[in-house]
Amino acid sequence: TAALAHVDPDGCLAAGVRSAVDAFIAEELRRHSPGSIDPYADVTPAPAVETAPRSCAELLALDPEDAYYIVGEQLEQRQASGSPLTPPQVLVLTLLHFDDEVQNGGASQFFLNGGAAEAARVMDALLKVGARKMAALFSQLDPQAHDSEAFARFDEAYYRHYERAPLSRAVGRYIHKHIRQ
């Protein structure tokens, strides 16, 4: 606030920022029932889809990121039931697990939870969905080294890039292209 007062001595900008924050909070409270927002989550949860899409056309009508989360959940259930998965389905699950691990605990968590065995598959999947920047970042990691500084650099770059180009969006677009496979 002191820095803002230095730049904005008459308080107009500060009032505008305060107004924008108040409007944002009001909108979030309107969109989500009390208690539905996890204060420990990194992001506000997206509104739930009323019913899961039943057809390819319904999935194609969804935003790619919504399709990513819905299809990912369905594939996890399918995998848990022992049903066979197609190569595109395995690719989606590979990136879903990779992204979940990195989002929850960084690259170190991914590798500590068995990611070293999946590193080649993750790299291939990142390239196939067009996430070249994330693939370039991932290629700089040595899963055997357990280099905490390298992991921290990766995490910082991953999260920064994720703000502009979420992996979920790239995978969602891949799902839209390969929905029938």
CORTA-V455601 format. One record per helix or strand. SS is the DSSP state (alpha for helix, beta for strand). FROM is the first residue (numbers start at 1). TO is the last residue. Records with the same first field share a line. If there is no record, write none. Layout:
SS: FROM-TO ; FROM-TO
//
This chain:
alpha: 2-7 ; 12-31 ; 56-60 ; 64-80 ; 87-112 ; 115-128 ; 132-139 ; 148-164 ; 167-177
//
